[in-house]
Amino acid sequence: MMEARSAGQLERLQAGIDRELMPTSFGQAQDDIAAQFDAASEELYQPVLSQPLAPQAAEALDAVTARLPPEIISMAEDSMQSVARMRGQPVLQRGEPRYYHNLYRALGGLIRNIERNPGVMQKKVFTSDELGGMRFVKGRLMEALDNGLPGYRQAASVWRGVAEGEEALEAGQRVFSGTGGQMADAAPETLVRQLGQMSDGSRRMFEIGVRSSVRGMLQSADKDGAANIANALRSTAKRNMLRAAIGRERADRLIASMDEEIRLFQSASEMTPTRNAQTFRRGADAADMIASEMPLNPAQIANTALGYVTSPVRMGVRNRMGEALYTPADPAAPGYDPARADELVAAIRKRALRQQAATATARTTGRAAGGAGA
């Protein structure tokens, strides 16, 4: 019964998640973001970056980048040249619009990485003042790019919106893991404020990530129908984070459905010997025996009851034995007594052990006699 009960638990919980959250998969959202990046590149960046860059504009851009620490420039250049090689593009050269464009993007990525992991730069820890300085230079680089390449700021704004959606999607997926960067690692009240500052599109992506995270936790907790997967979101911390991530009203509906699944699962567990995947079927088979199928040989009964180490299995057999072997014929007599069933199991075991010992003695005696006769 419990196996059937639990078998549909994952599907029911996932259906509830899809009713409350965006019914879009993480992979579908990634494809959508990739398409938006492609559109922004073709329709906005390519026309802007095809413009010639005047020498004075290149000098202004070089003057801005010279303010950055050498190790930052080196890592940004390594990153952008690596991306260019993977895309089959020529090496980027100073003085070209694409060099400064890719340097700007690589710098933004480095700043985000340093914010998430201050020791990412060869174990160098950047102070908040240094990070603030890098952000300032990045802002000046944007101004210089827009001055030298009219329309660049508008294209960057569209691109940044898509990038923020991508970051929100990833943060939502890691919101319960504590490895999602500043947004996903925030306290619930901080997360609420951050979500309030997001665009509608980014919030949608964050929600898709949360859906993926919750579904993933439930799937990871599923153990062939032998585990109460609704417990995956039972902790107060995770429930508070869920309320912050998708809003209290929707979260509480999901939590209520999970609590109901927990209650139903526990009710089913009380009628079965164990939730352990390896011993469940054995115990269920023994506990479901009807009286006519109970073994009559005391040794068989003892082996059935005590042959498995797991005590819940033994308990299931004990309960069934009590019903089958200690059911008073007189309806007015006392009903089933678990303590009496335990006594019965103990007595049967002793009798079985005596029988086994006698059998072993007889075999030993027989072998000895046979040897003497030879």
C-alpha positions as semicolon CSV with decimal commas, in nm:
position;residue;x (nm);y (nm);z (nm)
1;M;0,000;0,000;0,000
2;M;0,273;0,245;0,090
3;E;0,464;0,175;-0,228
4;A;0,158;0,264;-0,433
5;R;0,092;0,562;-0,210
6;S;0,446;0,691;-0,251
7;A;0,469;0,608;-0,619
8;G;0,226;0,888;-0,705
9;Q;0,362;1,130;-0,448
10;L;0,630;1,276;-0,675
11;E;0,387;1,328;-0,962
12;R;0,128;1,494;-0,737
13;L;0,381;1,730;-0,580
14;Q;0,532;1,823;-0,916
15;A;0,187;1,892;-1,058
16;G;0,123;2,126;-0,766
17;I;0,453;2,304;-0,831
18;D;0,362;2,354;-1,196
19;R;0,025;2,500;-1,096
20;E;0,188;2,759;-0,871
21;L;0,507;2,835;-1,067
22;M;0,603;2,896;-1,427
23;P;0,540;2,566;-1,613
24;T;0,860;2,621;-1,811
25;S;1,161;2,394;-1,777
26;F;1,510;2,519;-1,697
27;G;1,631;2,400;-2,038
28;Q;1,352;2,585;-2,219
29;A;1,442;2,904;-2,032
30;Q;1,808;2,865;-2,129
31;D;1,709;2,827;-2,494
32;D;1,494;3,140;-2,467
33;I;1,784;3,337;-2,318
34;A;2,022;3,214;-2,589
35;A;1,776;3,330;-2,855
36;Q;1,752;3,673;-2,690
37;F;2,131;3,703;-2,682
38;D;2,148;3,612;-3,052
39;A;1,881;3,869;-3,138
40;A;2,057;4,141;-2,937
41;S;2,385;4,059;-3,107
42;E;2,250;4,060;-3,461
43;E;2,007;4,351;-3,432
44;L;2,196;4,581;-3,196
45;Y;2,560;4,503;-3,134
46;Q;2,665;4,410;-3,485
47;P;2,550;4,738;-3,644
48;V;2,709;4,938;-3,361
49;L;3,039;4,749;-3,364
50;S;3,067;4,772;-3,743
51;Q;3,119;5,149;-3,708
52;P;3,476;5,276;-3,740
53;L;3,642;5,382;-3,414
54;A;3,818;5,716;-3,438
55;P;4,180;5,724;-3,309
56;Q;4,093;5,974;-3,036
57;A;3,809;5,750;-2,920
58;A;4,048;5,453;-2,897
59;E;4,292;5,667;-2,698
60;A;4,015;5,763;-2,457
61;L;3,923;5,396;-2,411
62;D;4,288;5,299;-2,350
63;A;4,319;5,573;-2,091
64;V;4,018;5,435;-1,904
65;T;4,137;5,072;-1,908
66;A;4,482;5,181;-1,787
67;R;4,323;5,262;-1,451
68;L;4,253;4,894;-1,386
69;P;4,497;4,671;-1,189
70;P;4,728;4,481;-1,429
71;E;4,608;4,141;-1,305
72;I;4,249;4,238;-1,385
73;I;4,338;4,348;-1,737
74;S;4,538;4,028;-1,790
75;M;4,254;3,801;-1,678
76;A;3,993;3,995;-1,876
77;E;4,204;3,973;-2,193
78;D;4,272;3,601;-2,142
79;S;3,899;3,540;-2,101
80;M;3,786;3,736;-2,404
81;Q;4,060;3,598;-2,632
82;S;3,969;3,245;-2,525
83;V;3,604;3,306;-2,613
84;A;3,708;3,452;-2,950
85;R;3,917;3,142;-3,030
86;M;3,631;2,907;-2,938
87;R;3,401;3,102;-3,170
88;G;3,652;3,089;-3,453
89;Q;3,704;3,466;-3,445
90;P;4,038;3,640;-3,504
91;V;4,247;3,761;-3,212
92;L;4,110;4,090;-3,083
93;Q;4,341;4,388;-3,121
94;R;4,350;4,718;-2,936
95;G;4,201;4,996;-3,142
96;E;3,920;4,772;-3,272
97;P;3,564;4,826;-3,146
98;R;3,523;4,456;-3,064
99;Y;3,831;4,459;-2,842
100;Y;3,685;4,721;-2,608
101;H;3,338;4,569;-2,628
102;N;3,465;4,226;-2,523
103;L;3,693;4,379;-2,260
104;Y;3,391;4,555;-2,110
105;R;3,194;4,229;-2,098
106;A;3,487;4,030;-1,956
107;L;3,542;4,295;-1,690
108;G;3,179;4,269;-1,585
109;G;3,211;3,891;-1,555
110;L;3,526;3,920;-1,345
111;I;3,365;4,168;-1,110
112;R;3,071;3,933;-1,058
113;N;3,304;3,640;-0,993
114;I;3,505;3,840;-0,740
115;E;3,184;3,946;-0,565
116;R;3,082;3,582;-0,530
117;N;3,429;3,455;-0,438
118;P;3,669;3,727;-0,319
119;G;3,967;3,488;-0,344
120;V;3,909;3,388;-0,705
121;M;4,203;3,594;-0,834
122;Q;4,495;3,367;-0,742
123;K;4,394;3,382;-0,377
124;K;4,413;3,761;-0,379
125;V;4,131;3,908;-0,173
126;F;3,996;4,234;-0,311
127;T;3,864;4,488;-0,066
128;S;3,526;4,652;-0,107
129;D;3,706;4,974;-0,204
130;E;3,894;4,795;-0,483
131;L;3,574;4,640;-0,611
132;G;3,408;4,980;-0,600
133;G;3,697;5,121;-0,803
134;M;3,658;4,848;-1,066
135;R;3,288;4,921;-1,095
136;F;3,368;5,291;-1,138
137;V;3,615;5,217;-1,419
138;K;3,361;4,988;-1,583
139;G;3,111;5,275;-1,582
140;R;3,366;5,511;-1,739
141;L;3,444;5,246;-2,000
142;M;3,075;5,237;-2,093
143;E;3,072;5,616;-2,138
144;A;3,382;5,604;-2,357
145;L;3,234;5,325;-2,569
146;D;2,908;5,512;-2,616
147;N;3,095;5,830;-2,710
148;G;3,311;5,646;-2,963
149;L;3,037;5,414;-3,092
150;P;2,695;5,587;-3,094
151;G;2,416;5,349;-2,990
152;Y;2,644;5,130;-2,780
153;R;2,477;5,217;-2,450
154;Q;2,133;5,121;-2,582
155;A;2,261;4,789;-2,714
156;A;2,441;4,722;-2,385
157;S;2,125;4,799;-2,191
158;V;1,928;4,537;-2,385
159;W;2,211;4,287;-2,350
160;R;2,241;4,357;-1,979
161;G;1,870;4,291;-1,934
162;V;1,909;3,949;-2,095
163;A;2,220;3,879;-1,886
164;E;2,036;3,973;-1,568
165;G;1,763;3,727;-1,662
166;E;2,026;3,457;-1,709
167;E;2,177;3,533;-1,368
168;A;1,831;3,530;-1,209
169;L;1,755;3,190;-1,365
170;E;2,076;3,041;-1,225
171;A;2,026;3,204;-0,885
172;G;1,674;3,064;-0,864
173;Q;1,797;2,714;-0,938
174;R;2,053;2,740;-0,656
175;V;1,838;2,930;-0,408
176;F;1,821;2,637;-0,164
177;S;2,180;2,520;-0,207
178;G;2,369;2,818;-0,064
179;T;2,592;2,838;-0,374
180;G;2,402;3,082;-0,590
181;G;2,601;3,400;-0,539
182;Q;2,485;3,712;-0,363
183;M;2,119;3,678;-0,461
184;A;2,069;3,309;-0,387
185;D;2,278;3,319;-0,068
186;A;2,083;3,613;0,076
187;A;1,862;3,589;0,382
188;P;1,488;3,563;0,300
189;E;1,418;3,928;0,385
190;T;1,712;4,042;0,170
191;L;1,597;3,822;-0,115
192;V;1,253;3,984;-0,102
193;R;1,413;4,328;-0,144
194;Q;1,632;4,210;-0,431
195;L;1,338;4,054;-0,612
196;G;1,147;4,380;-0,572
197;Q;1,421;4,557;-0,768
198;M;1,413;4,309;-1,058
199;S;1,241;4,356;-1,387
200;D;0,938;4,140;-1,460
201;G;1,142;3,932;-1,703
202;S;1,417;3,863;-1,450
203;R;1,164;3,768;-1,182
204;R;1,008;3,525;-1,427
205;M;1,348;3,366;-1,490
206;F;1,419;3,348;-1,117
207;E;1,089;3,169;-1,064
208;I;1,169;2,917;-1,337
209;G;1,497;2,850;-1,159
210;V;1,315;2,802;-0,827
211;R;1,077;2,556;-0,995
212;S;1,374;2,359;-1,127
213;S;1,536;2,360;-0,782
214;V;1,225;2,237;-0,598
215;R;1,152;1,967;-0,855
216;G;1,515;1,858;-0,838
217;M;1,505;1,826;-0,459
218;L;1,194;1,611;-0,476
219;Q;1,341;1,388;-0,747
220;S;1,664;1,347;-0,549
221;A;1,466;1,247;-0,240
222;D;1,266;0,983;-0,429
223;K;1,390;0,634;-0,334
224;D;1,181;0,393;-0,538
225;G;0,865;0,475;-0,346
226;A;1,023;0,403;-0,007
227;A;1,092;0,757;0,114
228;N;0,866;1,046;0,208
229;I;0,993;1,290;-0,053
230;A;0,771;1,572;0,078
231;N;1,021;1,598;0,366
232;A;1,270;1,755;0,123
233;L;1,112;2,095;0,195
234;R;1,011;2,037;0,554
235;S;1,275;2,252;0,727
236;T;1,173;2,598;0,847
237;A;1,469;2,759;0,669
238;K;1,374;2,615;0,329
239;R;1,009;2,703;0,373
240;N;1,095;3,062;0,465
241;M;1,319;3,083;0,159
242;L;1,038;2,944;-0,058
243;R;0,802;3,212;0,077
244;A;1,059;3,480;-0,003
245;A;1,125;3,339;-0,350
246;I;0,768;3,300;-0,480
247;G;0,553;3,492;-0,231
248;R;0,385;3,376;0,088
249;E;0,045;3,294;-0,063
250;R;0,170;3,058;-0,331
251;A;0,437;2,911;-0,106
252;D;0,186;2,835;0,168
253;R;-0,037;2,651;-0,079
254;L;0,258;2,437;-0,184
255;I;0,361;2,382;0,178
256;A;0,006;2,278;0,269
257;S;0,005;2,020;-0,011
258;M;0,341;1,887;0,108
259;D;0,218;1,864;0,466
260;E;-0,081;1,666;0,344
261;E;0,149;1,429;0,155
262;I;0,362;1,388;0,468
263;R;0,052;1,305;0,673
264;L;-0,078;1,055;0,418
265;F;0,261;0,891;0,384
266;Q;0,297;0,856;0,759
267;S;-0,052;0,707;0,781
268;A;0,044;0,451;0,518
269;S;0,370;0,382;0,702
270;E;0,181;0,282;1,015
271;M;0,021;0,000;0,817
272;T;0,351;-0,129;0,681
273;P;0,656;-0,265;0,858
274;T;0,925;-0,034;0,727
275;R;1,011;0,240;0,481
276;N;1,348;0,085;0,406
277;A;1,368;0,006;0,033
278;Q;1,544;-0,328;0,081
279;T;1,321;-0,471;0,354
280;F;0,987;-0,318;0,264
281;R;0,868;-0,587;0,026
282;R;0,970;-0,871;0,258
283;G;0,795;-0,718;0,556
284;A;0,486;-0,629;0,354
285;D;0,458;-0,985;0,226
286;A;0,486;-1,129;0,577
287;A;0,254;-0,875;0,735
288;D;-0,013;-0,932;0,470
289;M;-0,035;-1,308;0,524
290;I;-0,380;-1,439;0,599
291;A;-0,427;-1,696;0,873
292;S;-0,457;-1,991;0,636
293;E;-0,119;-1,904;0,481
294;M;0,073;-1,883;0,809
295;P;0,336;-2,160;0,832
296;L;0,239;-2,424;1,086
297;N;0,587;-2,555;1,158
298;P;0,726;-2,364;1,462
299;A;1,071;-2,348;1,303
300;Q;0,923;-2,196;0,986
301;I;0,732;-1,940;1,190
302;A;1,042;-1,846;1,388
303;N;1,253;-1,815;1,073
304;T;0,988;-1,599;0,910
305;A;0,959;-1,378;1,215
306;L;1,325;-1,357;1,310
307;G;1,515;-1,439;0,995
308;Y;1,546;-1,069;0,905
309;V;1,757;-0,842;1,120
310;T;1,542;-0,535;1,061
311;S;1,313;-0,500;1,360
312;P;1,021;-0,333;1,173
313;V;0,997;-0,643;0,952
314;R;0,994;-0,866;1,258
315;M;0,729;-0,639;1,408
316;G;0,510;-0,677;1,101
317;V;0,532;-1,055;1,121
318;R;0,471;-1,045;1,495
319;N;0,154;-0,843;1,444
320;R;0,029;-1,080;1,176
321;M;0,112;-1,382;1,392
322;G;-0,078;-1,232;1,681
323;E;-0,383;-1,191;1,460
324;A;-0,352;-1,539;1,311
325;L;-0,253;-1,740;1,618
326;Y;-0,399;-1,545;1,907
327;T;-0,752;-1,461;1,802
328;P;-0,993;-1,573;2,076
329;A;-1,279;-1,793;1,961
330;D;-1,503;-1,629;2,219
331;P;-1,605;-1,279;2,095
332;A;-1,631;-1,166;2,457
333;A;-1,269;-1,260;2,526
334;P;-0,991;-0,998;2,526
335;G;-0,876;-0,890;2,182
336;Y;-0,532;-0,894;2,021
337;D;-0,253;-0,815;2,268
338;P;0,086;-0,711;2,120
339;A;0,263;-0,811;2,440
340;R;0,109;-1,158;2,419
341;A;0,216;-1,179;2,056
342;D;0,573;-1,094;2,160
343;E;0,560;-1,373;2,416
344;L;0,431;-1,605;2,146
345;V;0,715;-1,512;1,911
346;A;0,970;-1,568;2,189
347;A;0,821;-1,905;2,277
348;I;0,816;-2,012;1,913
349;R;1,176;-1,904;1,871
350;K;1,289;-2,105;2,174
351;R;1,103;-2,407;2,047
352;A;1,254;-2,365;1,702
353;L;1,604;-2,331;1,843
354;R;1,556;-2,646;2,049
355;Q;1,433;-2,827;1,740
356;Q;1,729;-2,703;1,535
357;A;1,971;-2,806;1,811
358;A;1,814;-3,151;1,830
359;T;1,839;-3,187;1,454
360;A;2,204;-3,084;1,458
361;T;2,277;-3,331;1,738
362;A;2,109;-3,610;1,547
363;R;2,314;-3,531;1,237
364;T;2,635;-3,525;1,435
365;T;2,549;-3,853;1,604
366;G;2,459;-4,008;1,272
367;R;2,787;-3,898;1,110
368;A;2,981;-4,033;1,408
369;A;2,797;-4,364;1,392
370;G;2,855;-4,385;1,021
371;G;3,224;-4,320;1,069
372;A;3,248;-4,588;1,340
373;G;3,065;-4,839;1,121
374;A;3,313;-4,776;0,840
